[in-house]
Amino acid sequence: MNAISTCGVAPHVSLADAIAAGLAPDGGLYMPETWPSFTPAAFDDTDTLAGVATRLLAPFFVGDRLAAALPDICHDAFAIEPPLVPFGAPGDHLLELFHGPTAAFKDYGAAFLAGCLGALSQGDRPLTILVATSGDTGAAVGAAFHGRPGMRVAILYPDGRVSPRQAHHLGAFGGNVRAFRVAGTFDDCQRMAKTLLADAAYRAEVPLGSANSISLGRLLPQTAYYAHAALRHWRSTGRTLNFVIPTGNLGNALACLLAKRMGLPIGQVVLACNANPVLPAFFAGGDYAPQPTIATLANAMDVGAPSNFERLQALYPDPCALRAALHAESVSDAQIRAAIVRTRAHRGHIVCPHTACAADVLDRLRARGEPGDWAVVATAHPAKFPEVVEPLLDTPVPPPQALASMLARPSHAIPLANDADALRATLRIDQ
């Protein structure tokens, strides 16, 4: 299957080439040319996450040079099954996506992308993976690519706008993974990365790849855990599963919508946003108007110009159809704090600030009488945000072992100006 650019100017390319490039040469984001269609019965002979992922993604790679490697890539990337657990009330569930090496949902997509790029590696010149992060993406990418021969990672994060624990994690890999603390916002980091990725002359000099959700190699695999959760629920109840998803750059929510589009038994998809108003304002009927980023407790969702919105527009050119497909709600910092306390007291779960946004939105939906079976998507382990969670609950939240091991290592991040030319110069020196 070929991939096409959302801008519609760049030539069609293979999925492997789209994954290797990250960004289309016309500045657009790659999308598959068509979408396969499934029924739940198509997955009757597999119940593991890796098996579902392989079946779901195989049509995209028919005839592609990654086709033969796909089963092994999925086996490695999806080895950890995400629990779908009761969430304190009948019909309410929690999809725990934080059991990977960096305790965040982005471990799945990052591991899949690393497997793809490893299979495509030519071995002649090192490939530098650029990743802008508002918190969790950089750590997941660092873990997935750390120690891989022929690959280097440059993590860009907004200085002072990630949690202390996140910042330590980002700078603790060493080796072929370097962290840069940028004097700006996440949107600035993302702009710098996209500027270099769109510069064909520079990429001929310094081979680059992308590991943000602008990369099709990060987006497509995220459909798998939604398919897996929905199929498990369908098999046990015969009912579709609705999702409330913490949302920033839109990649995770878009993946759920794509799984639904491919025929998986998924009902409503609701976006739980923080105080950054761009998406809630659009889905309430306003214009799509990117704005400066607002810093919040749910910092990994602090995005004022979500890149994946253009993919949504490509899927739904009619704004009315797009608003019918999704619903978005805002959650303030005060509501995040209250939701963390309430979720522990009433649902028996300790959640991170991002998951708290989704829990708060589910509480609103239930208060309005919304029926059906719902899953809150738990995107990160609460121990990644002790400065928020522990004072509210007056209890320590111990980190998982993998996270604790990283936090025990020394950490270093390189200061970097908010300027694409500064990044160009730094990466060029390394060649």
C-alpha positions as CSV (number, residue, x, y, z in Angstrom):
1,M,0.0,0.0,0.0
2,N,1.2,3.5,-0.7
3,A,1.2,6.5,1.5
4,I,0.0,10.0,0.4
5,S,0.7,13.5,1.9
6,T,-2.0,15.5,3.5
7,C,-0.8,18.4,1.4
8,G,-1.5,16.4,-1.8
9,V,1.6,17.6,-3.7
10,A,4.3,15.1,-2.8
11,P,4.4,11.8,-4.9
12,H,2.9,8.7,-3.4
13,V,5.5,6.5,-1.6
14,S,5.6,3.1,-0.1
15,L,4.8,2.7,3.6
16,A,8.4,1.9,4.3
17,D,9.6,5.1,2.6
18,A,6.9,7.1,4.5
19,I,8.1,5.7,7.8
20,A,11.7,6.3,7.0
21,A,11.0,9.9,5.9
22,G,8.7,10.9,8.7
23,L,7.5,14.1,7.0
24,A,6.5,14.4,3.3
25,P,8.7,16.7,1.2
26,D,5.8,19.1,0.6
27,G,5.5,19.6,4.4
28,G,2.5,17.4,4.8
29,L,1.9,14.3,6.9
30,Y,1.7,10.9,5.4
31,M,-1.5,8.9,5.5
32,P,-2.2,5.4,4.0
33,E,-3.8,5.7,0.6
34,T,-6.7,3.4,1.7
35,W,-8.0,1.9,4.9
36,P,-8.6,-1.9,5.2
37,S,-11.9,-3.1,6.6
38,F,-12.3,-5.8,9.3
39,T,-15.1,-7.5,11.2
40,P,-14.4,-8.7,14.8
41,A,-14.5,-12.3,13.3
42,A,-11.3,-11.5,11.4
43,F,-9.5,-11.8,14.7
44,D,-11.2,-14.9,16.1
45,D,-8.0,-16.9,15.9
46,T,-5.8,-14.5,17.9
47,D,-6.2,-12.9,21.2
48,T,-2.8,-11.5,22.0
49,L,-1.9,-7.9,21.4
50,A,0.9,-8.8,19.1
51,G,-1.3,-11.1,17.1
52,V,-4.0,-8.5,16.8
53,A,-1.4,-5.9,15.8
54,T,0.1,-8.2,13.1
55,R,-3.4,-8.9,11.6
56,L,-4.5,-5.3,11.8
57,L,-1.4,-3.8,10.2
58,A,-0.6,-6.5,7.6
59,P,-2.8,-4.9,4.9
60,F,-0.8,-1.7,5.0
61,F,2.4,-3.5,4.2
62,V,1.3,-5.8,1.4
63,G,4.1,-5.7,-1.2
64,D,6.2,-3.5,1.1
65,R,9.8,-4.2,1.9
66,L,8.8,-4.3,5.6
67,A,6.2,-7.0,5.1
68,A,8.4,-9.9,6.0
69,A,9.7,-8.2,9.1
70,L,6.3,-7.1,10.4
71,P,5.5,-10.2,12.6
72,D,8.8,-9.9,14.4
73,I,8.4,-6.2,14.8
74,C,5.0,-6.6,16.3
75,H,6.1,-9.5,18.5
76,D,8.8,-7.2,20.1
77,A,6.8,-4.0,20.2
78,F,3.6,-5.5,21.6
79,A,5.0,-8.0,24.1
80,I,3.4,-6.3,27.1
81,E,-0.4,-6.7,27.2
82,P,-2.2,-3.6,28.5
83,P,-4.8,-4.5,31.2
84,L,-8.4,-3.4,30.8
85,V,-9.5,-3.3,34.4
86,P,-12.7,-2.3,36.2
87,F,-12.9,1.4,37.1
88,G,-15.0,1.6,40.2
89,A,-18.5,1.4,38.6
90,P,-20.5,-1.0,36.4
91,G,-19.6,-0.4,32.7
92,D,-16.5,1.7,33.5
93,H,-13.0,0.5,32.7
94,L,-9.4,1.7,32.7
95,L,-7.1,0.8,29.9
96,E,-3.7,0.8,31.5
97,L,-1.1,1.7,28.8
98,F,1.7,2.5,31.2
99,H,3.3,-0.9,31.8
100,G,6.1,-0.4,29.3
101,P,9.8,0.5,29.9
102,T,9.1,4.3,30.4
103,A,5.6,3.9,32.0
104,A,3.7,5.7,29.3
105,F,1.5,4.7,26.3
106,K,4.1,6.0,23.9
107,D,6.3,3.0,24.5
108,Y,4.2,1.0,22.0
109,G,4.5,3.3,19.1
110,A,8.1,4.1,19.7
111,A,9.1,0.4,19.9
112,F,7.3,-0.3,16.6
113,L,9.0,2.6,14.9
114,A,12.4,1.5,16.2
115,G,11.8,-2.0,14.8
116,C,10.8,-0.6,11.4
117,L,13.8,1.7,11.1
118,G,16.1,-1.0,12.4
119,A,14.8,-3.3,9.6
120,L,15.3,-0.5,7.0
121,S,18.7,0.6,8.3
122,Q,21.4,0.7,5.5
123,G,24.3,0.9,7.9
124,D,26.3,3.4,5.8
125,R,25.6,6.6,7.6
126,P,24.0,7.0,11.0
127,L,20.3,8.1,11.1
128,T,19.5,10.8,13.5
129,I,16.0,10.5,15.0
130,L,14.4,13.9,15.9
131,V,11.8,13.9,18.5
132,A,10.0,16.9,20.1
133,T,8.4,16.0,23.4
134,S,6.1,17.6,25.9
135,G,6.9,14.9,28.4
136,D,6.5,11.2,27.6
137,T,7.3,10.8,23.9
138,G,11.0,11.6,24.3
139,A,11.6,9.0,27.0
140,A,9.7,6.3,25.0
141,V,11.8,7.1,21.9
142,G,15.0,7.2,23.9
143,A,14.3,3.8,25.4
144,A,13.3,2.3,22.1
145,F,16.4,3.5,20.2
146,H,19.0,3.4,23.0
147,G,22.0,1.3,22.0
148,R,20.7,0.6,18.5
149,P,23.6,0.6,16.1
150,G,23.5,3.2,13.3
151,M,21.0,5.3,15.0
152,R,21.1,8.4,17.1
153,V,18.3,10.3,18.9
154,A,18.0,14.0,19.5
155,I,15.3,14.8,22.1
156,L,13.9,18.4,22.1
157,Y,11.9,19.4,25.2
158,P,10.7,22.8,26.5
159,D,13.0,23.8,29.4
160,G,11.0,24.1,32.6
161,R,7.8,22.8,31.0
162,V,8.1,19.1,31.8
163,S,8.1,17.6,35.3
164,P,11.4,17.2,37.2
165,R,11.1,13.4,37.0
166,Q,10.4,13.6,33.2
167,A,13.3,15.9,32.7
168,H,15.7,13.6,34.6
169,H,14.4,10.6,32.6
170,L,15.0,12.4,29.3
171,G,18.6,13.2,30.1
172,A,19.5,9.8,31.7
173,F,20.0,7.6,28.6
174,G,23.4,8.7,27.4
175,G,25.2,6.9,24.6
176,N,23.4,7.5,21.3
177,V,20.6,9.4,22.9
178,R,21.0,13.1,23.7
179,A,18.4,15.5,25.3
180,F,18.2,19.2,24.5
181,R,16.3,21.6,26.7
182,V,14.9,24.3,24.4
183,A,14.2,27.8,25.6
184,G,10.6,27.7,24.4
185,T,7.4,25.7,24.3
186,F,6.6,22.2,22.9
187,D,5.2,23.9,19.8
188,D,8.5,25.6,19.3
189,C,10.3,22.2,19.7
190,Q,7.9,20.7,17.2
191,R,8.4,23.5,14.7
192,M,12.2,23.2,14.9
193,A,12.0,19.4,14.2
194,K,9.6,19.9,11.3
195,T,11.7,22.7,9.8
196,L,14.7,20.4,9.6
197,L,12.7,17.4,8.4
198,A,11.3,19.5,5.6
199,D,14.8,20.7,4.5
200,A,15.8,18.3,1.7
201,A,19.3,19.8,1.3
202,Y,20.1,19.4,4.9
203,R,18.7,15.9,5.1
204,A,21.1,14.9,2.3
205,E,23.9,16.1,4.5
206,V,22.5,14.8,7.8
207,P,20.2,11.8,7.5
208,L,17.1,12.5,9.6
209,G,14.0,10.6,10.7
210,S,11.1,11.6,12.9
211,A,9.7,9.8,16.0
212,N,6.8,12.1,16.8
213,S,3.3,11.1,16.0
214,I,3.7,13.0,12.7
215,S,5.5,9.7,11.8
216,L,3.2,7.1,10.3
217,G,5.4,4.6,12.1
218,R,4.3,5.9,15.4
219,L,0.6,6.5,14.5
220,L,-0.4,3.2,12.9
221,P,0.8,0.9,15.7
222,Q,-1.3,2.8,18.2
223,T,-4.4,1.5,16.6
224,A,-3.5,-2.0,17.8
225,Y,-4.1,-1.5,21.5
226,Y,-7.5,0.0,20.8
227,A,-8.4,-2.9,18.6
228,H,-7.2,-5.3,21.2
229,A,-9.2,-3.7,24.0
230,A,-12.4,-3.4,22.0
231,L,-12.2,-7.0,20.8
232,R,-11.7,-8.3,24.3
233,H,-14.7,-6.3,25.5
234,W,-16.8,-7.4,22.5
235,R,-16.0,-11.1,23.0
236,S,-17.0,-10.9,26.7
237,T,-20.1,-8.7,26.4
238,G,-21.2,-8.4,22.8
239,R,-21.1,-4.6,23.2
240,T,-19.0,-1.9,21.7
241,L,-16.5,0.0,23.9
242,N,-16.5,3.8,24.1
243,F,-13.2,5.6,24.9
244,V,-12.3,8.8,26.7
245,I,-8.7,9.8,25.7
246,P,-6.3,12.3,27.2
247,T,-5.5,14.5,24.2
248,G,-2.7,16.9,23.3
249,N,-1.1,16.4,19.8
250,L,-4.0,14.2,18.8
251,G,-2.0,11.1,17.8
252,N,-3.5,8.7,20.4
253,A,-7.1,9.8,19.8
254,L,-6.6,9.7,16.1
255,A,-5.4,6.1,16.4
256,C,-8.6,5.2,18.2
257,L,-10.7,6.8,15.5
258,L,-8.7,5.0,12.8
259,A,-9.3,1.6,14.6
260,K,-13.0,2.4,14.6
261,R,-12.9,3.4,10.9
262,M,-11.4,0.0,10.1
263,G,-14.4,-1.8,11.6
264,L,-13.4,-2.6,15.2
265,P,-16.2,-2.6,17.7
266,I,-15.6,1.0,19.1
267,G,-18.4,3.4,19.9
268,Q,-17.9,7.0,20.8
269,V,-14.4,8.6,21.0
270,V,-14.2,11.6,23.4
271,L,-11.2,13.8,23.7
272,A,-10.3,15.0,27.2
273,C,-8.2,18.1,26.9
274,N,-6.5,20.3,29.4
275,A,-6.9,24.1,29.5
276,N,-5.4,24.5,26.1
277,P,-8.6,25.5,24.2
278,V,-7.9,24.8,20.5
279,L,-9.6,21.5,20.1
280,P,-12.6,22.0,22.5
281,A,-13.3,25.3,20.8
282,F,-13.3,23.7,17.3
283,F,-15.5,20.8,18.3
284,A,-17.9,23.2,20.0
285,G,-18.4,24.9,16.6
286,G,-15.6,27.4,16.4
287,D,-12.8,27.8,13.9
288,Y,-9.6,25.8,14.2
289,A,-7.3,28.5,15.5
290,P,-3.9,27.5,17.0
291,Q,-2.9,29.5,20.0
292,P,0.2,29.9,22.2
293,T,0.6,27.0,24.6
294,I,-0.8,27.2,28.1
295,A,1.3,25.4,30.8
296,T,-0.9,23.0,32.9
297,L,-0.6,20.1,35.3
298,A,-1.2,17.7,32.4
299,N,2.0,19.0,30.7
300,A,2.3,16.3,28.1
301,M,-0.9,17.6,26.6
302,D,0.3,21.3,26.6
303,V,-0.1,21.7,22.8
304,G,-1.5,24.8,21.1
305,A,-1.1,23.6,17.5
306,P,-1.7,19.9,17.4
307,S,0.0,18.5,14.3
308,N,-2.4,15.6,13.7
309,F,-5.3,17.9,13.2
310,E,-4.4,18.0,9.5
311,R,-4.8,14.2,9.4
312,L,-8.2,14.6,10.9
313,Q,-9.1,17.1,8.2
314,A,-7.8,14.8,5.5
315,L,-10.1,12.0,6.9
316,Y,-13.1,14.4,7.3
317,P,-12.9,17.3,4.9
318,D,-16.3,18.4,6.0
319,P,-16.0,20.1,9.4
320,C,-19.5,19.0,10.3
321,A,-18.6,15.4,9.7
322,L,-15.5,15.8,11.8
323,R,-17.5,17.3,14.7
324,A,-19.9,14.4,14.4
325,A,-17.1,11.9,14.7
326,L,-15.5,13.3,17.9
327,H,-16.4,15.3,21.0
328,A,-13.9,17.3,23.1
329,E,-14.1,18.7,26.6
330,S,-11.7,21.0,28.6
331,V,-10.4,20.2,32.1
332,S,-8.8,22.9,34.2
333,D,-6.0,22.4,36.6
334,A,-8.4,22.8,39.5
335,Q,-10.6,20.0,38.0
336,I,-7.5,17.8,37.5
337,R,-6.6,18.1,41.1
338,A,-10.2,17.3,42.2
339,A,-10.3,14.4,39.8
340,I,-7.1,12.8,41.2
341,V,-8.6,13.0,44.7
342,R,-12.1,11.9,43.6
343,T,-10.8,9.0,41.5
344,R,-8.8,7.6,44.4
345,A,-11.7,8.0,46.8
346,H,-14.6,6.8,44.6
347,R,-12.9,4.5,42.0
348,G,-10.0,3.1,44.0
349,H,-7.3,4.1,41.4
350,I,-4.4,6.5,41.6
351,V,-4.1,8.3,38.3
352,C,-1.7,10.7,36.7
353,P,-2.8,14.3,35.8
354,H,-3.4,13.3,32.1
355,T,-5.5,10.3,33.0
356,A,-7.3,12.5,35.6
357,C,-8.5,14.7,32.7
358,A,-10.2,11.6,31.1
359,A,-11.6,10.5,34.4
360,D,-13.1,13.9,35.0
361,V,-14.7,13.8,31.6
362,L,-16.1,10.3,32.2
363,D,-17.6,11.6,35.4
364,R,-19.3,14.4,33.5
365,L,-20.7,12.0,30.9
366,R,-22.1,9.7,33.6
367,A,-23.6,12.7,35.4
368,R,-25.4,13.6,32.2
369,G,-26.8,10.1,31.9
370,E,-24.6,8.9,29.2
371,P,-25.2,5.1,28.8
372,G,-22.9,2.3,27.5
373,D,-19.5,0.8,28.4
374,W,-16.6,3.3,28.7
375,A,-12.9,3.0,29.0
376,V,-10.7,5.8,30.3
377,V,-7.3,5.6,28.7
378,A,-4.5,5.7,31.3
379,T,-1.6,7.2,29.4
380,A,1.1,7.3,32.1
381,H,1.9,5.9,35.5
382,P,1.1,8.4,38.3
383,A,4.7,8.0,39.7
384,K,5.9,10.1,36.8
385,F,4.2,13.1,38.4
386,P,4.9,12.8,42.2
387,E,5.0,16.6,42.6
388,V,1.3,16.7,41.6
389,V,-0.1,13.4,42.8
390,E,1.5,12.8,46.2
391,P,0.6,16.1,47.9
392,L,-3.0,15.7,46.9
393,L,-3.3,12.2,48.2
394,D,-0.8,12.5,51.0
395,T,0.8,9.2,50.1
396,P,3.9,8.2,48.2
397,V,3.5,6.7,44.8
398,P,6.5,4.4,44.2
399,P,7.8,4.2,40.6
400,P,7.8,1.0,38.6
401,Q,11.2,-0.8,38.6
402,A,12.2,0.3,35.1
403,L,11.4,3.9,35.9
404,A,13.2,3.7,39.2
405,S,16.3,2.4,37.6
406,M,16.4,5.3,35.1
407,L,15.9,7.8,37.9
408,A,18.9,6.4,39.7
409,R,21.2,7.2,36.8
410,P,22.9,10.6,36.2
411,S,21.1,13.0,33.9
412,H,22.3,15.7,31.5
413,A,20.5,17.9,29.0
414,I,22.1,20.3,26.6
415,P,20.7,23.9,26.6
416,L,19.6,24.9,23.1
417,A,18.3,28.2,21.7
418,N,14.7,28.3,20.3
419,D,16.0,28.4,16.8
420,A,16.1,25.8,14.0
421,D,19.5,27.0,12.8
422,A,21.0,26.3,16.3
423,L,19.7,22.7,16.0
424,R,21.1,22.4,12.5
425,A,24.5,23.5,13.6
426,T,24.6,21.1,16.5
427,L,23.6,18.1,14.5
428,R,25.9,19.0,11.7
429,I,28.9,19.0,14.1
430,D,28.1,15.4,15.0
431,Q,28.5,14.1,11.4
